[in-house]
Amino acid sequence: MEEVDFNKFYLTARRHAKDPHNLGPLEKFNGHARITGPCGDTMEFWLQAHAGRIEKISFITDGCDPSLACGSMTTCLAEGKTLEEAKNITQKDVLAALEGLPEDHEHCALLAANTLNAACNDYLTQQKKPGGTDTQKTCETCADSSCSASKQRKGETPEEFADRRRLQTKLCRIRHKIIVLSGKGGVGKSTVAVNLATALMLADQRVGLLDVDIHGPSIPTMLGLENETLRSGTEGMLPVEMGNMKVMSLGFLLQNPDDAVIWRGPMKMGVIKQFLTDVEWGDLDYLIVDAPPGTGDEPLSLCQLIQPLDGAVIVTTPQKVAAVDVRKSISFCRQVSVPVLGVVENMSGFVCPHCGEITQILPSGGGRKIAADMKVPFLGAIPMDPAIAKAGDSGRAFIHQYATSPSAKIMQDILEQITVPDSKNKLNS
């Protein structure tokens, strides 16, 4: 795409960038949100509402001119609106009001709309909890006698029982848990995991992304977090935070990214358990787990430790040599009692970056056929789009960076089928 001079075109956007409305924090407010997008820009909104209507609203951003323009226009669109009307303001609404932005900066409008949505939700949450107090449930205060951690198992030592209860205490604070599996490596499993987690984060969900691909931890690179290091908290390691997303990966613990991890099974099992038990995940709506490929020790340990799992998403490429491994993954899930949410066929045809035409490079339809044979949902086919590879290499989530592209729409439709009903409406916004 030819580079566009923002200062020459897009006059409405330029006016809002040079003289932004409602810039700066409010002294008195009852709704607030701060989100850092995958692009690295941070947007922060404050609002003062009364009787469900926004009376004052303001914002700040550390982003570029388009980010300023989007924040300014979004506050103008929201001012005087009811909370529900403001929550329905979308990326398309902001872009339409600005009369367009360069394609490379359209994600700024999505960040602004999502930050507004989060600020509205913060106001609504405060109204439901006027005292602002929320007691954290622990094993000692929980009355659920059906929980696996409520009683010591036969043959279990006190130390093992205490260890299991520590794990369950962490997992009880996570509403939904989804594991992303593949029968073999190199099929785009991490791409699906990253974009699923990002879509949920942008839909105002509290998300954890756990990279357990011990021998090939790619999540830090795909999110631009290679230089991040872990810090210690009061209850264990603090995950790296990016907006409403908390990320944990072995890649954060390697002194040199070129180091090979040469561990035997017991050591790998130990670090997987540590990532669940000794990390301060806090309260999450979703934990997305990027599992190692195959059906060996690591995926087995994950499925046994993270209980209950909402289900597994299985990723494949279309050709037969990859798709046959889907059968093994589905059989694996059935043996360990994990529901299969569906199969995603990745790299299904090549999208020409010039004309947009899709060319079938690999034999297509393998994932769809096996999903039908094994009687599990087929979620959809993601084309081989050069922009997806570019986004991953540059450390930016594709579904955010190229939100208006046809491939991103395909991916969005797939992700909406994976999430539970209370998140689907937000993913559409």
C-alpha positions in Angstrom: 0.0 0.0 0.0 1.3 3.5 -0.9 2.2 5.5 2.2 -0.4 8.3 3.0 0.6 11.7 4.3 -1.7 12.2 7.3 -1.0 15.9 7.3 -2.1 16.4 3.7 -5.3 14.4 3.6 -8.0 13.3 6.2 -8.8 16.9 7.2 -11.4 16.1 9.9 -8.9 13.7 11.5 -6.1 16.2 11.3 -8.2 18.9 13.0 -9.0 16.6 15.9 -5.3 15.6 16.1 -4.0 19.2 16.2 -6.7 20.5 18.5 -8.1 17.5 20.4 -11.3 17.8 22.3 -11.6 16.7 26.0 -7.9 16.1 26.4 -6.7 15.5 29.9 -8.0 13.7 33.0 -11.1 14.7 34.9 -10.7 15.7 38.5 -14.0 14.0 39.4 -15.1 10.9 37.6 -17.0 7.7 38.3 -15.9 5.6 35.3 -12.3 5.0 34.2 -10.3 2.7 31.9 -6.8 2.4 30.6 -5.9 0.0 27.8 -2.6 -0.6 26.0 -3.2 -2.0 22.5 -1.1 -4.6 20.7 0.4 -1.7 18.7 1.9 -0.3 21.9 -0.2 2.8 22.2 -2.0 3.4 25.5 -5.5 5.1 25.7 -7.0 6.3 28.9 -10.6 7.5 29.4 -12.4 9.2 32.3 -16.1 9.8 32.5 -18.6 11.4 34.9 -22.0 10.0 34.5 -25.3 10.7 36.3 -28.5 8.7 36.0 -27.0 6.5 33.4 -26.0 9.4 31.1 -22.4 10.7 30.4 -22.1 14.4 31.5 -18.4 14.8 31.1 -15.7 12.7 29.4 -12.0 13.0 28.7 -9.0 11.1 27.5 -5.2 11.0 27.1 -3.0 8.9 24.8 0.7 8.4 24.3 0.1 7.5 20.7 0.5 9.3 17.4 -1.7 12.0 15.7 -4.3 9.4 14.5 -4.5 8.1 18.1 -5.2 11.7 19.3 -7.8 12.1 16.6 -9.6 8.9 17.5 -9.6 9.7 21.2 -10.9 13.2 20.6 -13.7 12.1 18.2 -14.7 9.2 20.5 -15.3 11.5 23.4 -17.3 13.8 21.2 -19.5 10.9 20.1 -20.0 9.7 23.7 -20.7 13.0 25.4 -24.4 13.4 26.4 -25.1 9.8 25.4 -26.5 7.1 27.8 -24.1 4.5 28.9 -25.7 1.9 26.7 -25.5 4.2 23.7 -21.8 5.0 24.4 -21.0 1.3 24.8 -22.4 0.7 21.3 -20.0 3.1 19.6 -17.7 1.0 17.4 -14.5 1.4 15.4 -16.6 2.0 12.3 -18.5 4.8 14.0 -15.3 6.6 14.9 -13.8 6.2 11.5 -17.0 7.4 9.8 -17.1 10.5 12.0 -13.4 11.2 11.2 -14.1 10.7 7.5 -11.4 8.0 7.4 -7.9 7.3 8.5 -4.9 5.8 6.7 -5.4 2.0 6.8 -2.3 1.5 8.9 -3.8 3.6 11.7 -7.4 2.4 11.6 -6.6 0.2 14.7 -6.4 3.5 16.7 -10.2 3.8 16.3 -10.7 0.3 17.6 -8.5 1.1 20.7 -10.5 4.3 21.4 -13.9 2.5 21.1 -12.8 -0.4 23.3 -11.4 2.0 26.0 -14.6 3.9 26.0 -16.5 0.6 26.4 -14.3 -0.4 29.3 -14.8 3.0 31.0 -18.6 2.6 30.7 -18.3 -0.9 32.2 -16.3 0.4 35.0 -19.0 2.9 35.8 -21.7 0.2 35.7 -19.6 -2.1 37.9 -19.2 0.7 40.5 -23.0 1.2 40.6 -23.5 -2.5 41.3 -20.8 -2.4 44.1 -21.4 0.9 45.8 -19.0 0.0 48.6 -16.3 -1.2 46.3 -15.6 -4.2 48.5 -15.3 -7.7 47.0 -14.0 -10.6 49.1 -11.8 -13.1 47.4 -13.0 -16.7 47.7 -10.5 -19.2 49.1 -10.6 -22.9 49.9 -11.1 -22.0 53.5 -14.1 -19.8 52.8 -15.7 -21.8 50.0 -18.7 -24.0 50.8 -18.6 -26.1 47.6 -18.2 -29.6 48.9 -18.2 -31.0 45.3 -14.9 -29.2 44.6 -12.0 -31.6 44.1 -9.9 -29.6 46.5 -12.4 -29.8 49.4 -11.1 -33.2 50.7 -7.8 -34.9 50.9 -7.6 -37.9 48.5 -6.9 -41.4 49.6 -3.1 -41.9 49.7 -2.4 -38.2 49.3 0.1 -36.7 51.7 -0.7 -33.4 53.5 1.9 -31.7 51.4 0.3 -32.9 48.1 -3.1 -31.9 49.4 -1.9 -28.4 50.3 -0.2 -28.1 46.9 -3.4 -29.1 45.0 -5.5 -26.7 47.0 -3.0 -23.9 46.1 -3.5 -24.7 42.4 -7.3 -24.9 42.8 -7.4 -21.5 44.6 -5.8 -19.9 41.5 -8.0 -21.7 39.0 -11.2 -20.8 40.9 -10.6 -17.2 40.1 -10.6 -17.9 36.3 -14.1 -18.2 34.8 -13.3 -19.8 31.5 -10.3 -21.9 30.4 -9.6 -22.8 26.7 -6.6 -24.8 25.4 -5.3 -24.5 21.9 -3.9 -27.7 20.5 -2.4 -29.1 17.3 -1.4 -32.5 16.2 1.9 -31.3 14.8 4.0 -28.1 14.9 4.1 -25.3 12.4 0.4 -25.1 11.8 -0.3 -21.7 13.3 -1.5 -22.7 16.8 0.2 -19.8 18.5 -1.3 -17.4 15.9 -4.8 -18.6 16.8 -4.0 -18.3 20.5 -2.6 -14.8 20.3 -5.5 -13.5 18.2 -8.1 -15.2 20.4 -6.6 -13.6 23.5 -6.3 -10.2 21.9 -9.9 -10.2 20.6 -11.1 -11.1 24.1 -9.0 -8.3 25.6 -10.3 -5.8 23.1 -13.8 -6.9 24.0 -13.2 -5.8 27.6 -12.5 -9.3 29.0 -9.8 -9.9 31.6 -7.5 -12.4 29.8 -4.5 -14.5 30.6 -2.4 -16.0 27.9 -0.2 -18.9 28.9 2.5 -20.1 26.5 3.4 -23.6 27.5 5.3 -24.5 24.2 8.5 -25.0 26.2 10.8 -25.8 23.2 9.4 -23.1 21.0 7.9 -20.2 23.1 6.8 -17.7 20.3 4.2 -15.7 22.2 6.6 -13.0 23.4 7.8 -12.4 19.9 4.3 -12.3 18.4 3.2 -9.7 21.0 6.4 -7.6 20.9 7.4 -8.6 24.5 10.8 -10.1 23.8 12.6 -7.7 26.1 10.2 -8.1 29.0 11.4 -9.8 32.3 9.4 -11.2 35.1 9.1 -9.7 38.6 8.2 -11.3 41.9 4.9 -10.5 43.7 3.6 -11.3 47.1 2.2 -14.7 46.0 4.6 -15.6 43.2 5.7 -14.4 39.7 3.9 -11.5 38.2 2.9 -12.1 34.5 3.8 -9.5 31.9 0.8 -7.2 31.5 -0.4 -5.7 28.2 -3.7 -3.8 28.8 -6.2 -6.3 30.2 -4.0 -9.2 29.1 -1.6 -11.1 31.4 1.0 -13.1 29.6 3.3 -15.9 30.9 5.9 -17.7 28.8 9.1 -19.6 29.3 10.5 -17.1 26.8 10.6 -14.5 29.6 12.9 -16.7 31.6 15.5 -17.4 29.0 18.7 -15.3 29.2 19.3 -15.8 25.5 16.4 -16.3 23.1 18.7 -18.6 21.1 19.1 -21.0 24.0 17.7 -24.5 23.5 15.6 -25.9 26.3 16.9 -29.5 26.8 14.7 -30.8 29.6 13.4 -34.3 30.4 9.7 -34.9 31.2 9.6 -34.4 35.0 11.3 -31.0 34.7 8.8 -29.9 32.0 5.9 -31.0 34.1 7.3 -29.1 37.0 7.5 -25.8 35.2 4.0 -26.2 33.7 2.6 -26.7 37.2 4.6 -23.7 38.4 3.1 -21.5 35.7 -0.3 -22.3 37.0 0.3 -22.4 40.8 3.1 -19.8 41.3 1.9 -17.1 39.0 -0.4 -14.3 40.2 -3.1 -14.6 37.5 -5.7 -12.9 39.7 -9.3 -12.7 38.6 -9.7 -13.5 34.9 -12.6 -14.0 32.5 -10.5 -16.2 30.3 -7.2 -18.2 30.4 -6.0 -19.1 26.9 -3.4 -21.8 26.9 -1.0 -22.2 23.9 -0.1 -25.9 24.3 2.9 -27.7 22.8 2.1 -29.7 19.7 1.3 -33.4 19.8 -0.5 -35.5 22.4 2.4 -36.2 24.8 3.3 -35.4 28.4 2.8 -31.6 28.3 -0.7 -31.5 26.8 -1.7 -34.4 29.0 -0.4 -32.6 32.2 -2.2 -29.4 31.2 -5.5 -31.1 30.7 -5.2 -32.9 34.0 -4.1 -29.8 35.9 -6.5 -27.2 34.5 -9.9 -28.5 35.6 -12.5 -28.0 34.5 -11.5 -26.9 30.9 -14.2 -25.2 28.8 -12.7 -27.0 25.8 -10.0 -27.3 23.2 -9.5 -25.6 19.9 -7.6 -27.8 17.4 -5.6 -26.1 14.7 -4.4 -27.8 11.5 -3.4 -26.9 7.9 -5.5 -28.3 5.0 -3.3 -30.9 3.5 -3.8 -34.6 4.4 -0.4 -35.1 6.1 -1.3 -32.4 8.7 -5.0 -33.0 8.9 -4.7 -36.7 9.8 -3.1 -35.6 13.1 -6.4 -33.9 13.9 -7.9 -37.3 14.5 -5.3 -38.0 17.1 -5.9 -34.7 18.8 -9.7 -35.3 18.9 -9.2 -38.8 20.2 -6.8 -37.4 22.8 -9.4 -34.9 24.0 -12.0 -37.5 24.3 -9.8 -39.8 26.3 -9.0 -37.0 28.8 -12.6 -35.7 28.9 -12.0 -32.3 27.3 -14.7 -31.0 25.1 -13.6 -30.1 21.5 -14.8 -26.6 20.7 -13.9 -27.1 17.1 -11.3 -27.4 14.3 -9.6 -24.4 12.7 -8.0 -24.9 9.2 -5.1 -22.5 8.9 -3.2 -21.5 5.8 -6.2 -22.4 3.7 -5.4 -20.7 0.4 -3.0 -17.7 -0.3 -4.4 -14.2 -0.3 -2.8 -12.1 -3.0 -1.7 -8.8 -1.3 -2.4 -6.9 -4.5 -5.8 -8.1 -5.8 -7.1 -10.1 -2.8 -7.8 -13.2 -4.8 -7.3 -16.5 -2.9 -5.2 -19.2 -4.6 -5.3 -22.8 -3.2 -1.6 -23.6 -2.8 -2.2 -26.6 -0.5 -4.9 -29.2 -1.0 -7.9 -27.7 0.8 -10.7 -29.1 2.9 -8.7 -31.6 5.0 -9.7 -30.0 8.3 -13.4 -29.7 7.3 -13.6 -33.3 6.2 -12.0 -34.8 9.3 -14.2 -32.5 11.6 -17.2 -33.9 9.9 -16.0 -37.5 10.1 -15.2 -37.1 13.8 -18.5 -35.2 14.5 -16.9 -32.1 15.9 -17.6 -28.4 14.8 -15.6 -27.0 11.9 -15.0 -23.4 13.0 -13.6 -22.1 9.7 -10.6 -21.6 7.4 -8.0 -18.9 7.8 -6.3 -18.0 4.5 -2.5 -17.6 4.2 -2.3 -13.8 4.3 1.2 -12.1 4.2 -0.2 -9.6 6.6 -0.7 -12.3 9.3 3.0 -13.2 9.1 4.0 -9.5 9.0 1.9 -8.8 12.1 3.4 -11.7 14.1 7.0 -10.8 13.2 6.4 -7.2 14.1 4.9 -8.1 17.5 1.4 -6.9 16.8 -1.7 -9.0 16.9 -3.2 -9.3 13.4 -6.8 -9.1 14.4 -6.1 -5.6 15.9 -3.5 -4.3 13.5 -5.5 -5.2 10.4 -9.0 -5.2 11.9 -10.8 -4.1 8.7 -9.1 -6.6 6.4 -11.1 -9.6 4.9 -8.8 -12.1 6.6 -9.4 -10.4 10.0 -13.1 -10.6 9.4 -12.8 -14.4 8.8 -10.7 -14.8 11.9 -13.2 -12.7 13.9 -16.1 -15.0 12.8 -14.1 -18.0 13.9 -13.2 -16.6 17.3 -16.8 -15.7 18.0 -17.7 -19.4 17.8 -15.1 -20.2 20.4 -16.1 -17.8 23.1 -19.0 -18.3 25.5 -22.3 -16.4 25.0 -21.6 -13.5 27.5 -18.5 -12.5 25.4 -19.9 -12.8 21.9 -21.8 -9.5 21.9 -18.7 -7.7 23.0 -16.6 -9.3 20.3 -19.0 -7.9 17.7 -18.6 -4.4 19.0 
